Amino acid sequence: MEDGELSIDGQSRPAGNIEIREYEDGEWMGGSYATYDNLVEKVKEALEDES
């Protein structure tokens, strides 16, 4: 993410410096933010939602 970039809602600062976007049929449906400390955990969460 770029410095000063707002979160997905366009109003607040993101909770982490890495953005994980979730797409369904090519449309952005959601996602989450991660830091380097919790990145692996957040990726696992995103992949578990797929099953």
Backbone as CSV, one residue per row, in Angstrom:
resi,resn,N_x,N_y,N_z,CA_x,CA_y,CA_z,C_x,C_y,C_z
1,MET,0.840,-1.169,0.000,0.000,0.000,0.000,0.889,1.237,0.000
2,GLU,0.377,2.288,-0.566,1.104,3.551,-0.617,0.931,4.310,0.690
3,ASP,1.904,5.139,1.036,1.786,5.988,2.222,0.576,6.900,2.086
4,GLY,-0.218,6.999,3.137,-1.383,7.869,3.147,-2.616,7.285,2.484
5,GLU,-2.518,6.086,1.925,-3.664,5.464,1.260,-4.696,5.044,2.300
6,LEU,-5.975,5.260,1.988,-7.047,4.911,2.913,-7.434,3.449,2.759
7,SER,-8.146,2.928,3.757,-8.567,1.528,3.735,-9.677,1.313,2.713
8,ILE,-10.156,0.090,2.640,-11.175,-0.299,1.677,-12.400,0.605,1.745
9,ASP,-12.789,1.043,2.945,-13.979,1.892,3.078,-13.756,3.324,2.599
10,GLY,-12.509,3.676,2.293,-12.204,4.999,1.785,-12.220,6.105,2.820
11,GLN,-12.359,5.755,4.105,-12.483,6.763,5.148,-11.427,6.651,6.239
12,SER,-10.968,5.461,6.529,-10.047,5.271,7.655,-8.704,4.727,7.174
13,ARG,-7.724,4.824,8.056,-6.403,4.283,7.742,-6.440,2.760,7.906
14,PRO,-5.728,2.029,7.068,-5.738,0.570,7.152,-5.088,0.048,8.427
15,ALA,-5.485,-1.149,8.818,-4.978,-1.778,10.038,-3.628,-2.448,9.826
16,GLY,-3.134,-2.439,8.632,-1.834,-3.026,8.327,-1.296,-2.454,7.033
17,ASN,-0.074,-2.758,6.713,0.521,-2.200,5.508,0.456,-3.133,4.305
18,ILE,-0.170,-4.297,4.461,-0.336,-5.253,3.370,-1.829,-5.495,3.184
19,GLU,-2.291,-5.348,1.954,-3.713,-5.513,1.654,-3.941,-6.875,1.000
20,ILE,-4.902,-7.635,1.513,-5.283,-8.919,0.932,-6.689,-8.740,0.376
21,ARG,-6.815,-8.779,-0.941,-8.122,-8.579,-1.583,-8.714,-9.927,-1.972
22,GLU,-10.021,-10.053,-1.776,-10.733,-11.275,-2.143,-11.661,-10.964,-3.312
23,TYR,-11.540,-11.778,-4.365,-12.339,-11.592,-5.568,-13.236,-12.800,-5.787
24,GLU,-14.410,-12.532,-6.337,-15.318,-13.598,-6.742,-15.825,-13.249,-8.126
25,ASP,-15.613,-14.145,-9.081,-15.990,-13.911,-10.475,-15.431,-12.594,-10.995
26,GLY,-14.188,-12.287,-10.623,-13.524,-11.088,-11.095,-13.936,-9.803,-10.412
27,GLU,-14.838,-9.873,-9.442,-15.308,-8.684,-8.729,-14.726,-8.652,-7.321
28,TRP,-14.246,-7.505,-6.910,-13.664,-7.325,-5.585,-14.772,-7.393,-4.552
29,MET,-14.722,-8.432,-3.696,-15.804,-8.678,-2.737,-15.417,-8.368,-1.296
30,GLY,-14.153,-8.189,-1.020,-13.737,-7.934,0.357,-12.265,-8.175,0.524
31,GLY,-11.878,-8.363,1.759,-10.480,-8.616,2.042,-10.124,-8.214,3.454
32,SER,-8.841,-8.101,3.689,-8.374,-7.712,5.017,-6.998,-7.081,4.889
33,TYR,-6.501,-6.618,6.002,-5.177,-6.022,6.055,-4.304,-6.854,6.966
34,ALA,-3.022,-6.865,6.662,-2.068,-7.631,7.459,-0.813,-6.805,7.688
35,THR,-0.079,-7.207,8.698,1.255,-6.664,8.941,2.237,-7.790,8.644
36,TYR,3.500,-7.490,8.624,4.485,-8.546,8.394,4.448,-9.580,9.517
37,ASP,4.050,-9.169,10.704,3.998,-10.086,11.848,2.861,-11.102,11.745
38,ASN,1.730,-10.727,11.120,0.593,-11.650,11.070,0.207,-12.043,9.639
39,LEU,1.093,-11.838,8.677,0.774,-12.104,7.276,0.405,-13.561,7.022
40,VAL,1.183,-14.500,7.524,0.910,-15.921,7.291,-0.461,-16.293,7.844
41,GLU,-0.773,-15.825,9.035,-2.073,-16.105,9.652,-3.218,-15.552,8.794
42,LYS,-3.079,-14.342,8.281,-4.132,-13.720,7.468,-4.319,-14.439,6.138
43,VAL,-3.227,-14.889,5.518,-3.339,-15.628,4.262,-4.046,-16.954,4.505
44,LYS,-3.707,-17.643,5.601,-4.391,-18.896,5.944,-5.883,-18.652,6.128
45,GLU,-6.259,-17.569,6.814,-7.674,-17.237,7.015,-8.373,-17.038,5.673
46,ALA,-7.741,-16.317,4.765,-8.343,-16.061,3.457,-8.525,-17.354,2.675
47,LEU,-7.556,-18.258,2.744,-7.657,-19.521,2.023,-8.684,-20.455,2.649
48,GLU,-8.836,-20.427,3.957,-9.835,-21.262,4.626,-11.243,-20.846,4.246
49,ASP,-11.472,-19.574,3.999,-12.790,-19.091,3.595,-13.199,-19.635,2.242
50,GLU,-12.235,-20.035,1.426,-12.502,-20.551,0.092,-13.089,-21.954,0.116
51,SER,-12.799,-22.730,1.144,-13.218,-24.140,1.153,-14.604,-24.332,1.685
